Amino acid sequence: MDLYVIVLRILHIFGAVFWAGTTFLFTGYVGPAVMASGPEGNKFMQALLGQTRFLRVIAAAAGLTALSGLLLYWRASGGLRPAWIGTGTGLGFTIGGLAGLIAFGFAIAMQNRAGRRLAALGREVRRAVGRPLPSREPRCRLPGRPSARAGGGRPSC
Amino acid sequence: MQAAGQAISQGGRWSSILLIIAVLGMATAQYLSF
């Protein structure tokens, strides 16, 4: 085994471990916890997707895994020789590789979807910052109904 | 934002299944190559 294959295997295995591990963790535990947490879950998602490089790192790991896998497949199959692909080993690598490539497609689609939603949220926030935020309290309070925020029974307008 | 989480969760479910298939395929191929 030459250095080229060793390096590709290391990149492929580490990338796949990180990508698959993160996917299992998120799908099995973090995602359901976010859904169950309501507004706090929203805050967490906002911080995770907006303030860290989570999506980019996952996409990079998935891309690195797919690319190194394709190069390893090319090398092992001797340039896509049909005789090798028809063997048990070839079929195993082909089925595994195709499943991995479809999962890679899912990862990219997922990143794009989440990225679009984040961009939409960013536009909303920018619009909201540009003008006063809408208040839930009535602008004009009746004198008989004091509000703690308005400071006693004084009417606010 | 929760919708983004939902999108990731749904995509993640399918990704998980496909990644398991990929790992099983690779493991079988390695086994058969020995």
N, CA and C atoms of all chains as a GROMACS GRO file, in nm:
protein
  573
    1MET      N    1   0.086  -0.120   0.000
    1MET     CA    2   0.000   0.000   0.000
    1MET      C    3   0.090   0.126   0.000
    2ASP      N    4   0.070   0.214  -0.097
    2ASP     CA    5   0.155   0.333  -0.104
    2ASP      C    6   0.100   0.448  -0.020
    3LEU      N    7   0.181   0.552  -0.011
    3LEU     CA    8   0.145   0.667   0.074
    3LEU      C    9   0.014   0.733   0.029
    4TYR      N   10  -0.007   0.737  -0.101
    4TYR     CA   11  -0.129   0.798  -0.158
    4TYR      C   12  -0.254   0.733  -0.100
    5VAL      N   13  -0.257   0.600  -0.099
    5VAL     CA   14  -0.374   0.527  -0.048
    5VAL      C   15  -0.386   0.544   0.104
    6ILE      N   16  -0.271   0.544   0.173
    6ILE     CA   17  -0.274   0.560   0.320
    6ILE      C   18  -0.335   0.695   0.357
    7VAL      N   19  -0.289   0.801   0.290
    7VAL     CA   20  -0.340   0.937   0.319
    7VAL      C   21  -0.489   0.944   0.288
    8LEU      N   22  -0.529   0.890   0.172
    8LEU     CA   23  -0.671   0.893   0.135
    8LEU      C   24  -0.757   0.816   0.235
    9ARG      N   25  -0.704   0.702   0.280
    9ARG     CA   26  -0.780   0.622   0.377
    9ARG      C   27  -0.797   0.696   0.509
   10ILE      N   28  -0.689   0.762   0.554
   10ILE     CA   29  -0.697   0.838   0.680
   10ILE      C   30  -0.802   0.949   0.667
   11LEU      N   31  -0.795   1.024   0.555
   11LEU     CA   32  -0.893   1.132   0.534
   11LEU      C   33  -1.035   1.075   0.527
   12HIS      N   34  -1.050   0.963   0.457
   12HIS     CA   35  -1.181   0.902   0.438
   12HIS      C   36  -1.240   0.854   0.571
   13ILE      N   37  -1.156   0.786   0.649
   13ILE     CA   38  -1.206   0.728   0.775
   13ILE      C   39  -1.236   0.838   0.877
   14PHE      N   40  -1.143   0.934   0.893
   14PHE     CA   41  -1.168   1.040   0.991
   14PHE      C   42  -1.287   1.127   0.950
   15GLY      N   43  -1.294   1.160   0.822
   15GLY     CA   44  -1.408   1.240   0.773
   15GLY      C   45  -1.540   1.168   0.795
   16ALA      N   46  -1.541   1.037   0.764
   16ALA     CA   47  -1.665   0.960   0.777
   16ALA      C   48  -1.706   0.945   0.924
   17VAL      N   49  -1.608   0.922   1.011
   17VAL     CA   50  -1.639   0.908   1.155
   17VAL      C   51  -1.702   1.038   1.207
   18PHE      N   52  -1.642   1.152   1.170
   18PHE     CA   53  -1.693   1.281   1.217
   18PHE      C   54  -1.832   1.307   1.160
   19TRP      N   55  -1.847   1.286   1.030
   19TRP     CA   56  -1.974   1.314   0.961
   19TRP      C   57  -2.086   1.223   1.014
   20ALA      N   58  -2.059   1.091   1.016
   20ALA     CA   59  -2.162   0.997   1.060
   20ALA      C   60  -2.192   1.017   1.209
   21GLY      N   61  -2.087   1.036   1.290
   21GLY     CA   62  -2.108   1.055   1.434
   21GLY      C   63  -2.194   1.176   1.463
   22THR      N   64  -2.164   1.287   1.394
   22THR     CA   65  -2.243   1.409   1.414
   22THR      C   66  -2.387   1.389   1.369
   23THR      N   67  -2.402   1.320   1.256
   23THR     CA   68  -2.538   1.296   1.204
   23THR      C   69  -2.619   1.213   1.302
   24PHE      N   70  -2.558   1.105   1.355
   24PHE     CA   71  -2.631   1.018   1.450
   24PHE      C   72  -2.664   1.096   1.578
   25LEU      N   73  -2.566   1.173   1.627
   25LEU     CA   74  -2.588   1.250   1.751
   25LEU      C   75  -2.702   1.350   1.732
   26PHE      N   76  -2.698   1.420   1.620
   26PHE     CA   77  -2.798   1.524   1.598
   26PHE      C   78  -2.937   1.464   1.577
   27THR      N   79  -2.942   1.360   1.492
   27THR     CA   80  -3.072   1.299   1.461
   27THR      C   81  -3.131   1.227   1.581
   28GLY      N   82  -3.045   1.161   1.657
   28GLY     CA   83  -3.095   1.079   1.768
   28GLY      C   84  -3.124   1.156   1.896
   29TYR      N   85  -3.043   1.261   1.922
   29TYR     CA   86  -3.054   1.325   2.054
   29TYR      C   87  -3.074   1.476   2.050
   30VAL      N   88  -2.985   1.548   1.976
   30VAL     CA   89  -2.992   1.695   1.979
   30VAL      C   90  -3.121   1.744   1.914
   31GLY      N   91  -3.155   1.690   1.795
   31GLY     CA   92  -3.276   1.733   1.724
   31GLY      C   93  -3.402   1.716   1.807
   32PRO      N   94  -3.429   1.596   1.860
   32PRO     CA   95  -3.549   1.578   1.944
   32PRO      C   96  -3.549   1.668   2.068
   33ALA      N   97  -3.430   1.691   2.128
   33ALA     CA   98  -3.424   1.779   2.246
   33ALA      C   99  -3.459   1.922   2.208
   34VAL      N  100  -3.413   1.967   2.089
   34VAL     CA  101  -3.444   2.103   2.042
   34VAL      C  102  -3.594   2.116   2.020
   35MET      N  103  -3.653   2.014   1.958
   35MET     CA  104  -3.798   2.017   1.931
   35MET      C  105  -3.878   2.024   2.061
   36ALA      N  106  -3.828   1.953   2.164
   36ALA     CA  107  -3.902   1.947   2.291
   36ALA      C  108  -3.880   2.073   2.375
   37SER      N  109  -3.781   2.155   2.340
   37SER     CA  110  -3.746   2.268   2.426
   37SER      C  111  -3.820   2.397   2.394
   38GLY      N  112  -3.896   2.400   2.286
   38GLY     CA  113  -3.972   2.521   2.251
   38GLY      C  114  -3.883   2.640   2.221
   39PRO      N  115  -3.914   2.757   2.278
   39PRO     CA  116  -3.838   2.879   2.246
   39PRO      C  117  -3.690   2.868   2.282
   40GLU      N  118  -3.660   2.795   2.389
   40GLU     CA  119  -3.518   2.778   2.427
   40GLU      C  120  -3.445   2.700   2.319
   41GLY      N  121  -3.516   2.601   2.262
   41GLY     CA  122  -3.458   2.523   2.151
   41GLY      C  123  -3.429   2.612   2.032
   42ASN      N  124  -3.520   2.708   2.007
   42ASN     CA  125  -3.499   2.805   1.898
   42ASN      C  126  -3.370   2.882   1.919
   43LYS      N  127  -3.352   2.927   2.044
   43LYS     CA  128  -3.231   3.005   2.076
   43LYS      C  129  -3.106   2.922   2.051
   44PHE      N  130  -3.112   2.798   2.095
   44PHE     CA  131  -2.998   2.707   2.078
   44PHE      C  132  -2.967   2.689   1.930
   45MET      N  133  -3.072   2.664   1.850
   45MET     CA  134  -3.052   2.643   1.707
   45MET      C  135  -2.994   2.767   1.641
   46GLN      N  136  -3.045   2.882   1.685
   46GLN     CA  137  -2.997   3.009   1.630
   46GLN      C  138  -2.847   3.026   1.656
   47ALA      N  139  -2.808   2.993   1.782
   47ALA     CA  140  -2.666   3.005   1.817
   47ALA      C  141  -2.582   2.902   1.742
   48LEU      N  142  -2.634   2.779   1.734
   48LEU     CA  143  -2.558   2.672   1.669
   48LEU      C  144  -2.539   2.699   1.520
   49LEU      N  145  -2.647   2.740   1.453
   49LEU     CA  146  -2.639   2.758   1.307
   49LEU      C  147  -2.585   2.894   1.268
   50GLY      N  148  -2.611   2.997   1.354
   50GLY     CA  149  -2.572   3.133   1.316
   50GLY      C  150  -2.437   3.175   1.370
   51GLN      N  151  -2.395   3.121   1.483
   51GLN     CA  152  -2.272   3.170   1.546
   51GLN      C  153  -2.158   3.071   1.546
   52THR      N  154  -2.182   2.952   1.496
   52THR     CA  155  -2.071   2.856   1.483
   52THR      C  156  -2.062   2.813   1.336
   53ARG      N  157  -1.957   2.738   1.305
   53ARG     CA  158  -1.940   2.693   1.166
   53ARG      C  159  -1.992   2.551   1.148
   54PHE      N  160  -2.091   2.514   1.230
   54PHE     CA  161  -2.143   2.378   1.231
   54PHE      C  162  -2.174   2.327   1.090
   55LEU      N  163  -2.259   2.401   1.016
   55LEU     CA  164  -2.302   2.354   0.884
   55LEU      C  165  -2.184   2.343   0.787
   56ARG      N  166  -2.095   2.440   0.792
   56ARG     CA  167  -1.981   2.439   0.701
   56ARG      C  168  -1.887   2.322   0.731
   57VAL      N  169  -1.865   2.298   0.860
   57VAL     CA  170  -1.773   2.191   0.898
   57VAL      C  171  -1.830   2.055   0.858
   58ILE      N  172  -1.961   2.037   0.880
   58ILE     CA  173  -2.025   1.910   0.841
   58ILE      C  174  -2.015   1.891   0.690
   59ALA      N  175  -2.045   1.999   0.615
   59ALA     CA  176  -2.039   1.990   0.469
   59ALA      C  177  -1.895   1.960   0.423
   60ALA      N  178  -1.797   2.022   0.489
   60ALA     CA  179  -1.657   1.999   0.453
   60ALA      C  180  -1.618   1.854   0.481
   61ALA      N  181  -1.660   1.801   0.597
   61ALA     CA  182  -1.628   1.662   0.632
   61ALA      C  183  -1.694   1.567   0.534
   62ALA      N  184  -1.821   1.595   0.499
   62ALA     CA  185  -1.893   1.509   0.404
   62ALA      C  186  -1.825   1.515   0.267
   63GLY      N  187  -1.787   1.636   0.224
   63GLY     CA  188  -1.722   1.652   0.094
   63GLY      C  189  -1.588   1.581   0.089
   64LEU      N  190  -1.511   1.595   0.198
   64LEU     CA  191  -1.379   1.530   0.205
   64LEU      C  192  -1.395   1.377   0.201
   65THR      N  193  -1.494   1.326   0.273
   65THR     CA  194  -1.519   1.182   0.275
   65THR      C  195  -1.557   1.132   0.136
   66ALA      N  196  -1.648   1.206   0.070
   66ALA     CA  197  -1.695   1.164  -0.063
   66ALA      C  198  -1.581   1.169  -0.164
   67LEU      N  199  -1.503   1.276  -0.162
   67LEU     CA  200  -1.394   1.292  -0.260
   67LEU      C  201  -1.287   1.184  -0.241
   68SER      N  202  -1.244   1.165  -0.115
   68SER     CA  203  -1.141   1.064  -0.091
   68SER      C  204  -1.194   0.924  -0.124
   69GLY      N  205  -1.325   0.902  -0.098
   69GLY     CA  206  -1.387   0.773  -0.130
   69GLY      C  207  -1.388   0.748  -0.280
   70LEU      N  208  -1.421   0.852  -0.357
   70LEU     CA  209  -1.422   0.837  -0.504
   70LEU      C  210  -1.282   0.807  -0.557
   71LEU      N  211  -1.180   0.875  -0.501
   71LEU     CA  212  -1.042   0.851  -0.546
   71LEU      C  213  -0.997   0.709  -0.509
   72LEU      N  214  -1.037   0.664  -0.388
   72LEU     CA  215  -1.001   0.527  -0.347
   72LEU      C  216  -1.071   0.423  -0.435
   73TYR      N  217  -1.197   0.454  -0.469
   73TYR     CA  218  -1.274   0.362  -0.553
   73TYR      C  219  -1.210   0.352  -0.692
   74TRP      N  220  -1.170   0.467  -0.744
   74TRP     CA  221  -1.106   0.472  -0.875
   74TRP      C  222  -0.978   0.388  -0.874
   75ARG      N  223  -0.902   0.403  -0.767
   75ARG     CA  224  -0.775   0.331  -0.754
   75ARG      C  225  -0.800   0.181  -0.740
   76ALA      N  226  -0.894   0.144  -0.652
   76ALA     CA  227  -0.918   0.001  -0.625
   76ALA      C  228  -0.976  -0.068  -0.749
   77SER      N  229  -1.058   0.004  -0.825
   77SER     CA  230  -1.123  -0.059  -0.940
   77SER      C  231  -1.035  -0.053  -1.066
   78GLY      N  232  -0.916   0.003  -1.052
   78GLY     CA  233  -0.826   0.012  -1.166
   78GLY      C  234  -0.884   0.097  -1.277
   79GLY      N  235  -0.950   0.208  -1.241
   79GLY     CA  236  -1.011   0.296  -1.341
   79GLY      C  237  -1.148   0.245  -1.386
   80LEU      N  238  -1.229   0.200  -1.291
   80LEU     CA  239  -1.368   0.154  -1.315
   80LEU      C  240  -1.373   0.031  -1.409
   81ARG      N  241  -1.289  -0.068  -1.382
   81ARG     CA  242  -1.291  -0.192  -1.462
   81ARG      C  243  -1.417  -0.271  -1.428
   82PRO      N  244  -1.502  -0.304  -1.526
   82PRO     CA  245  -1.626  -0.378  -1.499
   82PRO      C  246  -1.600  -0.515  -1.435
   83ALA      N  247  -1.486  -0.579  -1.470
   83ALA     CA  248  -1.454  -0.710  -1.414
   83ALA      C  249  -1.440  -0.701  -1.262
   84TRP      N  250  -1.380  -0.592  -1.212
   84TRP     CA  251  -1.362  -0.574  -1.067
   84TRP      C  252  -1.495  -0.538  -1.000
   85ILE      N  253  -1.572  -0.452  -1.068
   85ILE     CA  254  -1.700  -0.407  -1.009
   85ILE      C  255  -1.794  -0.526  -0.991
   86GLY      N  256  -1.785  -0.626  -1.078
   86GLY     CA  257  -1.872  -0.744  -1.069
   86GLY      C  258  -1.835  -0.840  -0.957
   87THR      N  259  -1.716  -0.827  -0.899
   87THR     CA  260  -1.677  -0.919  -0.791
   87THR      C  261  -1.750  -0.882  -0.661
   88GLY      N  262  -1.744  -0.971  -0.562
   88GLY     CA  263  -1.809  -0.943  -0.433
   88GLY      C  264  -1.754  -0.816  -0.370
   89THR      N  265  -1.622  -0.803  -0.373
   89THR     CA  266  -1.558  -0.683  -0.317
   89THR      C  267  -1.605  -0.558  -0.391
   90GLY      N  268  -1.604  -0.566  -0.523
   90GLY     CA  269  -1.646  -0.451  -0.605
   90GLY      C  270  -1.790  -0.413  -0.579
   91LEU      N  271  -1.877  -0.516  -0.569
   91LEU     CA  272  -2.019  -0.486  -0.543
   91LEU      C  273  -2.038  -0.421  -0.406
   92GLY      N  274  -1.965  -0.473  -0.307
   92GLY     CA  275  -1.975  -0.414  -0.171
   92GLY      C  276  -1.934  -0.269  -0.171
   93PHE      N  277  -1.820  -0.240  -0.236
   93PHE     CA  278  -1.774  -0.100  -0.241
   93PHE      C  279  -1.870  -0.014  -0.324
   94THR      N  280  -1.927  -0.073  -0.431
   94THR     CA  281  -2.018   0.005  -0.516
   94THR      C  282  -2.145   0.042  -0.441
   95ILE      N  283  -2.205  -0.059  -0.374
   95ILE     CA  284  -2.330  -0.032  -0.299
   95ILE      C  285  -2.302   0.066  -0.186
   96GLY      N  286  -2.193   0.041  -0.111
   96GLY     CA  287  -2.157   0.131  -0.001
   96GLY      C  288  -2.128   0.272  -0.050
   97GLY      N  289  -2.055   0.280  -0.162
   97GLY     CA  290  -2.020   0.410  -0.217
   97GLY      C  291  -2.142   0.487  -0.265
   98LEU      N  292  -2.235   0.416  -0.333
   98LEU     CA  293  -2.356   0.484  -0.381
   98LEU      C  294  -2.440   0.536  -0.263
   99ALA      N  295  -2.453   0.451  -0.159
   99ALA     CA  296  -2.529   0.494  -0.040
   99ALA      C  297  -2.463   0.617   0.022
  100GLY      N  298  -2.329   0.615   0.027
  100GLY     CA  299  -2.256   0.729   0.083
  100GLY      C  300  -2.276   0.855  -0.001
  101LEU      N  301  -2.275   0.839  -0.134
  101LEU     CA  302  -2.293   0.956  -0.221
  101LEU      C  303  -2.433   1.015  -0.208
  102ILE      N  304  -2.534   0.927  -0.193
  102ILE     CA  305  -2.671   0.979  -0.174
  102ILE      C  306  -2.680   1.052  -0.040
  103ALA      N  307  -2.617   0.994   0.063
  103ALA     CA  308  -2.615   1.061   0.194
  103ALA      C  309  -2.546   1.197   0.183
  104PHE      N  310  -2.441   1.205   0.101
  104PHE     CA  311  -2.371   1.332   0.078
  104PHE      C  312  -2.467   1.433   0.014
  105GLY      N  313  -2.547   1.385  -0.085
  105GLY     CA  314  -2.648   1.473  -0.147
  105GLY      C  315  -2.745   1.526  -0.044
  106PHE      N  316  -2.788   1.438   0.050
  106PHE     CA  317  -2.878   1.480   0.158
  106PHE      C  318  -2.813   1.587   0.244
  107ALA      N  319  -2.684   1.564   0.275
  107ALA     CA  320  -2.613   1.660   0.363
  107ALA      C  321  -2.607   1.798   0.298
  108ILE      N  322  -2.580   1.802   0.167
  108ILE     CA  323  -2.570   1.931   0.098
  108ILE      C  324  -2.708   1.998   0.090
  109ALA      N  325  -2.812   1.917   0.058
  109ALA     CA  326  -2.947   1.973   0.049
  109ALA      C  327  -2.991   2.030   0.184
  110MET      N  328  -2.957   1.956   0.290
  110MET     CA  329  -2.992   1.996   0.426
  110MET      C  330  -2.924   2.128   0.462
  111GLN      N  331  -2.796   2.137   0.424
  111GLN     CA  332  -2.719   2.259   0.454
  111GLN      C  333  -2.780   2.378   0.380
  112ASN      N  334  -2.817   2.356   0.253
  112ASN     CA  335  -2.875   2.465   0.175
  112ASN      C  336  -3.007   2.510   0.234
  113ARG      N  337  -3.089   2.413   0.276
  113ARG     CA  338  -3.221   2.448   0.333
  113ARG      C  339  -3.204   2.528   0.462
  114ALA      N  340  -3.120   2.475   0.550
  114ALA     CA  341  -3.100   2.544   0.678
  114ALA      C  342  -3.036   2.680   0.654
  115GLY      N  343  -2.944   2.688   0.556
  115GLY     CA  344  -2.878   2.814   0.525
  115GLY      C  345  -2.978   2.917   0.474
  116ARG      N  346  -3.072   2.874   0.388
  116ARG     CA  347  -3.174   2.966   0.334
  116ARG      C  348  -3.261   3.019   0.446
  117ARG      N  349  -3.300   2.927   0.539
  117ARG     CA  350  -3.384   2.971   0.651
  117ARG      C  351  -3.311   3.072   0.739
  118LEU      N  352  -3.179   3.045   0.758
  118LEU     CA  353  -3.099   3.138   0.838
  118LEU      C  354  -3.091   3.274   0.771
  119ALA      N  355  -3.071   3.273   0.638
  119ALA     CA  356  -3.062   3.400   0.564
  119ALA      C  357  -3.193   3.476   0.576
  120ALA      N  358  -3.306   3.404   0.567
  120ALA     CA  359  -3.437   3.468   0.578
  120ALA      C  360  -3.453   3.529   0.717
  121LEU      N  361  -3.408   3.455   0.818
  121LEU     CA  362  -3.417   3.505   0.956
  121LEU      C  363  -3.331   3.630   0.973
  122GLY      N  364  -3.211   3.627   0.912
  122GLY     CA  365  -3.122   3.743   0.919
  122GLY      C  366  -3.186   3.866   0.856
  123ARG      N  367  -3.254   3.848   0.740
  123ARG     CA  368  -3.322   3.960   0.674
  123ARG      C  369  -3.431   4.015   0.764
  124GLU      N  370  -3.506   3.923   0.830
  124GLU     CA  371  -3.614   3.964   0.919
  124GLU      C  372  -3.560   4.048   1.035
  125VAL      N  373  -3.448   4.000   1.093
  125VAL     CA  374  -3.387   4.071   1.206
  125VAL      C  375  -3.340   4.209   1.162
  126ARG      N  376  -3.276   4.217   1.043
  126ARG     CA  377  -3.228   4.346   0.994
  126ARG      C  378  -3.344   4.444   0.973
  127ARG      N  379  -3.456   4.390   0.918
  127ARG     CA  380  -3.574   4.476   0.898
  127ARG      C  381  -3.627   4.525   1.031
  128ALA      N  382  -3.630   4.433   1.131
  128ALA     CA  383  -3.684   4.467   1.263
  128ALA      C  384  -3.596   4.570   1.333
  129VAL      N  385  -3.464   4.561   1.314
  129VAL     CA  386  -3.372   4.655   1.377
  129VAL      C  387  -3.388   4.793   1.313
  130GLY      N  388  -3.423   4.796   1.187
  130GLY     CA  389  -3.438   4.922   1.115
  130GLY      C  390  -3.557   5.004   1.163
  131ARG      N  391  -3.656   4.940   1.221
  131ARG     CA  392  -3.773   5.013   1.271
  131ARG      C  393  -3.804   4.964   1.413
  132PRO      N  394  -3.881   5.040   1.491
  132PRO     CA  395  -3.908   4.998   1.629
  132PRO      C  396  -3.982   4.865   1.632
  133LEU      N  397  -3.943   4.784   1.731
  133LEU     CA  398  -4.007   4.654   1.744
  133LEU      C  399  -4.152   4.670   1.788
  134PRO      N  400  -4.244   4.591   1.733
  134PRO     CA  401  -4.383   4.604   1.774
  134PRO      C  402  -4.402   4.561   1.919
  135SER      N  403  -4.476   4.643   1.996
  135SER     CA  404  -4.497   4.613   2.136
  135SER      C  405  -4.626   4.532   2.153
  136ARG      N  406  -4.625   4.443   2.250
  136ARG     CA  407  -4.745   4.365   2.275
  136ARG      C  408  -4.844   4.442   2.361
  137GLU      N  409  -4.793   4.545   2.430
  137GLU     CA  410  -4.882   4.621   2.519
  137GLU      C  411  -4.952   4.730   2.439
  138PRO      N  412  -5.073   4.766   2.479
  138PRO     CA  413  -5.140   4.874   2.408
  138PRO      C  414  -5.065   5.005   2.425
  139ARG      N  415  -5.062   5.089   2.319
  139ARG     CA  416  -4.986   5.213   2.326
  139ARG      C  417  -5.048   5.310   2.427
  140CYS      N  418  -5.179   5.307   2.442
  140CYS     CA  419  -5.249   5.401   2.529
  140CYS      C  420  -5.320   5.322   2.638
  141ARG      N  421  -5.271   5.335   2.763
  141ARG     CA  422  -5.333   5.260   2.871
  141ARG      C  423  -5.440   5.343   2.940
  142LEU      N  424  -5.539   5.274   2.988
  142LEU     CA  425  -5.643   5.345   3.062
  142LEU      C  426  -5.590   5.382   3.200
  143PRO      N  427  -5.629   5.496   3.255
  143PRO     CA  428  -5.576   5.538   3.386
  143PRO      C  429  -5.609   5.438   3.496
  144GLY      N  430  -5.718   5.368   3.487
  144GLY     CA  431  -5.757   5.276   3.593
  144GLY      C  432  -5.678   5.145   3.591
  145ARG      N  433  -5.600   5.119   3.484
  145ARG     CA  434  -5.526   4.992   3.474
  145ARG      C  435  -5.377   5.020   3.464
  146PRO      N  436  -5.313   5.035   3.583
  146PRO     CA  437  -5.170   5.069   3.581
  146PRO      C  438  -5.084   4.953   3.530
  147SER      N  439  -4.973   4.992   3.475
  147SER     CA  440  -4.878   4.889   3.427
  147SER      C  441  -4.748   4.910   3.501
  148ALA      N  442  -4.687   4.802   3.543
  148ALA     CA  443  -4.562   4.810   3.617
  148ALA      C  444  -4.454   4.875   3.532
  149ARG      N  445  -4.454   4.844   3.401
  149ARG     CA  446  -4.348   4.896   3.314
  149ARG      C  447  -4.368   5.047   3.288
  150ALA      N  448  -4.497   5.091   3.290
  150ALA     CA  449  -4.522   5.232   3.260
  150ALA      C  450  -4.497   5.319   3.382
  151GLY      N  451  -4.481   5.258   3.498
  151GLY     CA  452  -4.446   5.332   3.618
  151GLY      C  453  -4.568   5.389   3.688
  152GLY      N  454  -4.647   5.304   3.750
  152GLY     CA  455  -4.761   5.347   3.831
  152GLY      C  456  -4.888   5.366   3.751
  153GLY      N  457  -4.978   5.446   3.806
  153GLY     CA  458  -5.107   5.460   3.743
  153GLY      C  459  -5.113   5.571   3.640
  154ARG      N  460  -4.997   5.633   3.613
  154ARG     CA  461  -4.992   5.743   3.516
  154ARG      C  462  -5.027   5.692   3.376
  155PRO      N  463  -5.119   5.758   3.305
  155PRO     CA  464  -5.146   5.713   3.169
  155PRO      C  465  -5.024   5.737   3.080
  156SER      N  466  -4.999   5.644   2.988
  156SER     CA  467  -4.878   5.652   2.908
  156SER      C  468  -4.890   5.744   2.788
  157CYS      N  469  -5.010   5.799   2.760
  157CYS     CA  470  -5.020   5.894   2.650
  157CYS      C  471  -5.128   6.000   2.677
  158MET      N  472  -3.674   2.919   1.318
  158MET     CA  473  -3.548   2.852   1.345
  158MET      C  474  -3.570   2.704   1.376
  159GLN      N  475  -3.686   2.680   1.442
  159GLN     CA  476  -3.716   2.540   1.472
  159GLN      C  477  -3.738   2.462   1.342
  160ALA      N  478  -3.789   2.536   1.239
  160ALA     CA  479  -3.808   2.472   1.108
  160ALA      C  480  -3.675   2.427   1.050
  161ALA      N  481  -3.571   2.508   1.073
  161ALA     CA  482  -3.437   2.470   1.026
  161ALA      C  483  -3.392   2.343   1.098
  162GLY      N  484  -3.420   2.336   1.229
  162GLY     CA  485  -3.387   2.217   1.306
  162GLY      C  486  -3.461   2.095   1.256
  163GLN      N  487  -3.589   2.119   1.219
  163GLN     CA  488  -3.671   2.010   1.167
  163GLN      C  489  -3.615   1.959   1.034
  164ALA      N  490  -3.573   2.055   0.949
  164ALA     CA  491  -3.514   2.019   0.819
  164ALA      C  492  -3.389   1.934   0.840
  165ILE      N  493  -3.306   1.976   0.936
  165ILE     CA  494  -3.183   1.902   0.963
  165ILE      C  495  -3.216   1.763   1.017
  166SER      N  496  -3.318   1.757   1.104
  166SER     CA  497  -3.356   1.628   1.163
  166SER      C  498  -3.406   1.531   1.057
  167GLN      N  499  -3.494   1.582   0.967
  167GLN     CA  500  -3.548   1.495   0.862
  167GLN      C  501  -3.438   1.446   0.769
  168GLY      N  502  -3.353   1.541   0.724
  168GLY     CA  503  -3.242   1.503   0.638
  168GLY      C  504  -3.148   1.410   0.709
  169GLY      N  505  -3.129   1.435   0.839
  169GLY     CA  506  -3.038   1.354   0.919
  169GLY      C  507  -3.084   1.210   0.933
  170ARG      N  508  -3.217   1.192   0.940
  170ARG     CA  509  -3.271   1.055   0.954
  170ARG      C  510  -3.233   0.972   0.831
  171TRP      N  511  -3.256   1.030   0.713
  171TRP     CA  512  -3.223   0.958   0.588
  171TRP      C  513  -3.072   0.942   0.575
  172SER      N  514  -2.999   1.046   0.611
  172SER     CA  515  -2.853   1.037   0.604
  172SER      C  516  -2.803   0.924   0.693
  173SER      N  517  -2.863   0.913   0.813
  173SER     CA  518  -2.819   0.808   0.907
  173SER      C  519  -2.839   0.670   0.846
  174ILE      N  520  -2.957   0.648   0.788
  174ILE     CA  521  -2.987   0.516   0.728
  174ILE      C  522  -2.888   0.487   0.615
  175LEU      N  523  -2.866   0.588   0.529
  175LEU     CA  524  -2.774   0.568   0.415
  175LEU      C  525  -2.631   0.547   0.462
  176LEU      N  526  -2.592   0.617   0.568
  176LEU     CA  527  -2.454   0.600   0.618
  176LEU      C  528  -2.435   0.461   0.678
  177ILE      N  529  -2.540   0.408   0.742
  177ILE     CA  530  -2.531   0.271   0.795
  177ILE      C  531  -2.515   0.173   0.679
  178ILE      N  532  -2.594   0.193   0.571
  178ILE     CA  533  -2.582   0.106   0.453
  178ILE      C  534  -2.440   0.116   0.396
  179ALA      N  535  -2.389   0.240   0.389
  179ALA     CA  536  -2.254   0.261   0.334
  179ALA      C  537  -2.149   0.186   0.417
  180VAL      N  538  -2.160   0.198   0.549
  180VAL     CA  539  -2.061   0.131   0.636
  180VAL      C  540  -2.071  -0.021   0.621
  181LEU      N  541  -2.196  -0.073   0.617
  181LEU     CA  542  -2.213  -0.219   0.601
  181LEU      C  543  -2.157  -0.265   0.466
  182GLY      N  544  -2.181  -0.187   0.362
  182GLY     CA  545  -2.128  -0.221   0.229
  182GLY      C  546  -1.977  -0.225   0.228
  183MET      N  547  -1.917  -0.122   0.287
  183MET     CA  548  -1.770  -0.115   0.293
  183MET      C  549  -1.712  -0.231   0.375
  184ALA      N  550  -1.778  -0.260   0.488
  184ALA     CA  551  -1.728  -0.368   0.575
  184ALA      C  552  -1.736  -0.502   0.502
  185THR      N  553  -1.848  -0.524   0.430
  185THR     CA  554  -1.863  -0.649   0.354
  185THR      C  555  -1.755  -0.658   0.246
  186ALA      N  556  -1.730  -0.546   0.177
  186ALA     CA  557  -1.630  -0.544   0.071
  186ALA      C  558  -1.491  -0.576   0.127
  187GLN      N  559  -1.460  -0.515   0.242
  187GLN     CA  560  -1.330  -0.541   0.304
  187GLN      C  561  -1.318  -0.688   0.342
  188TYR      N  562  -1.426  -0.743   0.398
  188TYR     CA  563  -1.425  -0.884   0.441
  188TYR      C  564  -1.401  -0.975   0.320
  189LEU      N  565  -1.471  -0.944   0.208
  189LEU     CA  566  -1.459  -1.029   0.090
  189LEU      C  567  -1.323  -1.014   0.020
  190SER      N  568  -1.256  -0.903   0.046
  190SER     CA  569  -1.128  -0.881  -0.022
  190SER      C  570  -1.014  -0.960   0.044
  191PHE      N  571  -1.037  -1.009   0.167
  191PHE     CA  572  -0.929  -1.085   0.235
  191PHE      C  573  -0.927  -1.231   0.188
   0.00000   0.00000   0.00000
